[in-house]
């Protein structure tokens, strides 16, 4: 039997037993990942006695030295890298009175406190290296005596493999995971090992591609890593996500900004913008700000009628969407772009007044008297023409469009079939004239007020003599 000085006195006083078991499980998982052998086993032998086994190459005493493991550095799924975990675990087991035996085809290893070589006044923890009791065994088994079931469960909860977290999407930098419960903290894993929890994250994450800063932050604690160490990698993970499932959750959460219940990932603007791009790739959506949602006018209803879903976003995000495209190269649709598209969807087949039927010409002849009665002067409104079109829109999903005011073209266009009924024609014309006069849009209080005022002017013009003879006089305003 030989003794290998672990060069440890009393350390890691605050580590519970579960932390030490975590390191044994991590080593077993690493060996399984490197050798592509069967999954490790964790089994209870009898009360207080547990075995953790892998089916790899077998532990050697040389593995107890503390050094950077280049083999593990090269492997994507490996947790340990510096040879510290096993030594730390042995120190904690000794401190907590846990008897441990590590058996492999190369040796059986236990621990003992002995004088340090050359310094008999100093005692340190040593690994007692025995000849292998089973030279033909496969892999390594750590037998722990004096541990409870709760210690094992605590250790297993550090690993994504045993957590039950649902995989949502995998990227080159890591994985997006569904939290175990909606209100539960999010778990942050690095190569499958829990290193932190976030109270206000929407998802859990497993980082598999480490930055230099994150690698340096993975100290002995392994479960107290600060957000600054992994934030960049989580952003990189989310920016590679393309599935609708992740995008829908991000977009729905983004709309919560008005309530103050938005999760922390959505406070990163580049992630919010990415979520909009993914959502637009999969869904028929129009992005709107809070102000547009309240005062956007009829285009909101038109969009809904045409099957668009309105997605509420903060102002700073809304202002940037007009220049972006989705992942198929199509422009993102904000309310301004939808309005432009809606206007572009009109297709007109103009009718010369001389081609109208006699009854249509009679109704169309009401145009001038109505304008005069309403005390409207077209040049002041910038309206040059009032035209009749056989057609109005290319797509008429939902509500019917029978008239339109086009300020850029300085014209009002009314659909021909409105000439079948004098009241319908006059009503449509007055409606569009009110748009031109007030500059307001359908579905707004401002337009309703402008239309009400216009109707009042028209009523007074038509009933002026009667109103004068009735003796009506406006009452003086109240102070």
N, C-alpha and C positions, 0 to 999 in steps of 0.2 A: 504493500500500500504506500502510495506517495501522497504528499501534502502540497497543495497549491495555494499560496498565499493570496487571498482576495483583497488584502490591504484595506480591510474595513474594520473599524471599531464600532461605535454606536452612532448610527446615522438614520435619517428618515423617520424620526420619532412620530411625525404626524401621519405617516402612511398607514392606512388600515390594511387588514389582511387582504381585502378585495383587490387593492392596488397591486399587491405582489402576485396574486393569482392571475390578474390581468396580464402581467408580463410573461408568465408561463404560457398562457393561451396565445398571446401574440407570437411567441417563438414557434409554437406549433403551427399556427396559421401561415407564418412566413415560410416554414419548411414545406408545407403543403403547396403553397403558391410556386415556390422555386422548382420543386421536383415533380409537380403535377401528379402527386399521389392522392390517395383517398383522403377524405375530410378527416380532420382530427376528431377524437372522441373525448367526451367529458363524462365520466361515469362514477357513480357512487358505489363503493365496494361494501362498506358497512358504515354504521353511524360514526361520523367524524373522519372517515377515510375516503378520499377521492383520488381518482387517477385521470391524468390528462395525457393523452397519447397522440403522437403523429406517426406517419408511416414513411418517413424520409430516410436520410442517410445515417442518422444517429449522431448524438452529441459527443464531442471530444473535449477533453479538458482544455485544449488550446482555445476553445470558444469562450472560455472564461476571461480571456484578456480583453481589456478595454481598448478598442481601436475602431476606426471607420471600416465598415464592411462594404467593399466595393461591389461584391456580388449582389448584395441587397440594394445598393444604390441604383444599380442598373435595372432593377425589376420594378415594374409599375405598381404591383399590388402588395409589395412587401412593406411591413410597418416598421420594424426595427432596422437600425443602421449603424449604431455606434457601440454595440456590445455592453451597454450600461444596464439594460432591463433585467437580464438574468442575475447579474451580480446584486443589483438593488433588491430584487425579489428574495434572493437568499439571505440578504441582510435583514429584511423585514421578517421573514419566517423565523429566523433565529431570535430576533428581538421579541416576537410575539409568542414564542414557545411552540412553533409549528415544526414538527419533524418532517424533513423532506428527503426523499431518495430519488435521484435521477438515474434511470437505467437505460443503457444503449448497448449496441453490439461491441462498443469500444471500451466501456467502463461503467462501473456503478459509482455514483458520486453522492456523498453525504457532506455535512458540514460539521466543523469542530473548531473550538477556540484554542489556539496554540500560541506559544511565544513566537514573535517575529524572528525570522532567520537573522542571526548576528546581533539581535537586540533582545536579550532574554527578559528585560524589564518591561517590554511592550507586548501585549497579547492582541492578536487580530484574528478575524474569522478566516478559516482556511477551508478549502474543499478537500475532503478526504477521497482520494481517487483509488478505487478498488478494481481489481480485475473484473471483467464482465461476468455476471452470474449466468447470463444467457447469451453467449456469443452469436447464436443464430437468430436472435430476435430481429425484427424489422422496426426501424424507427426508434423513437425515444419516448419513454414514459416517466412522467413526474408523479410520484406517489406522495400525497400530502396527508399527514395525520394530525388531527386536532383542528380541522376547519369545519365550519358549519354550513348547512345548506344555504343560508342567507349570504354567506361570504362568496359562495360560488355564483349565486344569482347576481350579486352586486358586480362581480367581475365580468360576467357575461354581458351585462348591460352596457359595457364600454365598447361593444363590437356591433357593427352594422349587421353582421351575419346573424346575430341572435336577437336583434332588436325588433324585427317584424316590420320595419319601415318599408313602405311601398315605393318601388322605383317608378318615377314618372318619365324621366328622360336621361339619356347618357350622352356626354360630350367628350371632347378630347381632354378637357381639364377636370372632369369629374361628373358627378351625378346630382340630379335634382330628385328629392325624395318627399313624399307626402308625410307630414307630421303624424305621429301616432294618434293624437287627438287634436281637434281644432284649436282648443285653448291651451294645449300643452306647449312647453318651450320647444323651439326648434333645436335639433341636434346637429352639431357640426362635427363631421368625421374627417379625419385625414387618413387616407388609405385604409378605410374601414374601422379606424379607432376613434372613439369619441374624445374630442379635445376641448369642446366648449359647448355651451347652450346659450341660445338667444331667445329672450322673452318675447320679442316683437318681430320675428321673422315669419314670413308667409310659408316658407318651405324649410325642410332640412336639407343638408348638403353633404356629399362625400367628395372631398378634394383628392384627386389621384395624381395630379401633376403639380409638384410643389415649386414655389418660388424660393429664392435664396433666403428671403426674410422669413418665410414660413418655416423653412428648414431650421433656421437658427432659433426660432421661437419654440420649437418642440423640445423643451427642456425635460428634466426628469419628471416634472409633474404630469406632463402630457394631457392634463385635463383642466388646465388653467391658462389657455392660450388666448390672448387678446384679439379683438376684432380686427385691429389694424394689420395683423399678420395674415389674415385670410380673406379680407374684404375684396382685394383685387382678384383673387382666384374665383370667388363667388360671382363677381361681376362677369368674369370671363366665361364661367359656366353658363350663366343666364343669357349672355349675348350669343352663345352658340345654340341655344334652344330654338327649335322650329316647330314643335308640336302644338296643336290647338289646345290640348289639355293644360299645358303650362301657361300659354298665352291668355286663355280665358280667365284663369285664376288671377293673373297679373292685372288684366284689364279691369276685372270686377273690383279688385282691390284698389286700383288707381282711382276709380270713381268714388271711393270712400274718403277722398281727401277733404271733402266738404264737411264730413262728420268728425274728422280728427282721428279716425280709427284705421287709417292706412298703415300698412306694415312697412318696416324700415327699408326693404329692398326698393320700394317704389319712390323713396326719397332720392335715389340716385337717378338723375335725369337720363343718363344714357340707357339705363335699364327700362325706364318708363317708355322712352322712344322705341326701344327694341320691341317691347311688348306690343306697342301699337302696330309695328311693322308685321310682326308675326300674326297678330289678330286680323289685320287687313288681308294677309295672304290667304287665310282660311275662311273668313267670313265677309259678308256684305255689310259693311259698317260705315257710318258717318261720325267723325269725331267732332264733338262740340264742347265749348267752354260753358261754365255755369251761366254766364250772361247770355250766350246764344241760346241756351236751353230755355231761358225765361223769355227772351225777346227776339228769338230767331225768326218769328213769323211763320207764314204758311209753308215755307220750305221744309220745316220739321215734319209737318203732316204729310207733305208730298213724299218725303223720303221714307217715312213709315209705310205709306200706302204702296210704295214700290219695293217693299221688302227689306229696306235697310234697317239695321239696328243702330240706335243712337248710343254712342259711347262717350261718357262724360270724362273730360280730362282737365287738369289744372291749366290756367292761362298760359304759363310759361311753356308748357308742352304744346298746347294748341297753336301757339304762334310759330312753332318750328315744324309742324307737320306738313305745311304746304309745299315744302321743298323736298320731301322724302318720298321714296318709293317702297313698295312691299318687295318681297323676295322673288316675285315673278316680274319685277320691273315696272309694275303699274303704280301710278301716283296714288299716295294716300288721299282719301277723300275727307276733307274737312268741310265745314258748312259753306265756305266761299267756293270751293271747287264744285261741290254739289250744285250750288246755285248757278254757277257758270254752265255746268253740264246740263242742268234742267233747262236753262234758257236756250242752249244750243240744240236741244231736242225738238224745238219747234220747227215745223216745216209748213210753209205757206204756199197756197195756190191762189193767187189774188184774182179777184173777179172785177172786171171793168163794170162800173155802174150801168153802162148801156146794155150789158148782158144780163142784168137782173130781170126778173119777171115784173109784170106791172105791179102786183101787190108788194113785192119786195122793194121796188123803187118808191112806192108810197111810204113804206115804213122808213126807208133810208132817208127820205126827205124830211123826216122829223129831226134830223141831226142839227141843222142850223137853229130851228126854233128852240130846241132844248138847250143848246149852248147859250143862246141869248137869254133865255128865261133864267138860267142858272148864273147869269152874270159872269160868264167865263170868257176870257180872251185868249184864244189859242196861241198867238205869238208870244204872249207873256209867259205862257207855260212851256214854251219851247216845243210845242206840238205843231208839226207841219201838215200831217196827213191823218185822216181817219179812213182806214181801208177795210175791205171785206175780203175774207179768205175762205175758200172752200174747206181747207184743212187747218188744223191748229197745232197738234203735237204728234210726233212720231209714235210715242208710247203714251198711252192714256190710262195706265194702271191706276186704280183707285178713283180719285175725284176727277170730275169733268172740268176741263179748261175751256171757257167760251170767249174769253177776251184777254188781251195782254197789252200792257203799255211798255214800249221800248224807248227809253230816253235817249240811248245812243243813236237810234235811227230817227228820233223825233217823230214817232208815229204811234197811233193806237190802232190795233187790229182786232176786229170782231168776227167771230165765226158766222158763216152765212146763215145757218139755220136759225140764228136769233132774229132774223128778219121775218120769220113766220109769225111773230107775235110782237106788236108794238111795245107792250109793257116790258117784255124780256129784252128787246133791243135797247130801249131807253134806260132800263135799269143797268144793263151791262155797260153802256156808254158812260153813264153817270159814275159808275164804279171806277172805270179806268181813268176818267177825267179827274176824279178825286185823288187817285194815285199821282197823276201828273202834277196836280196843284199842290198837294201836301208833301210829296216826297216820302210818304209812309208806305208800309207794306201790309199785305193781308194778315189778318189774325192778330193785329196789335191794337192796344188801346188807343194809340195815336191815330191809327186809321179809322177806328170806330168814331172817335171824336170828330175827325175831319169830315167823315161821311155824314154824320149827324148835322154838323154845321152846314154842309152843302145842301142837304135836304131841307133844312130850315130856310136857307136863301131861296131855294126853288119854290117852296111853299108860299113864302111872302110874295115872290114875283108873280105867281099864278093867282094868288088870292088877295093881292094887294088892295084892290078896290073894296072888296068885301071887308077886309080887316080894318080899313080906314073908316068905312061907314058904320062899323060895329061900335065905334067909340073906344076901342081898346087902346090903352096907353101903357107902355111898360112902367112898372112900379120902380120907385127910387131904390137904389141899393141900400141895404142895411148897414149901419155903421158898426 
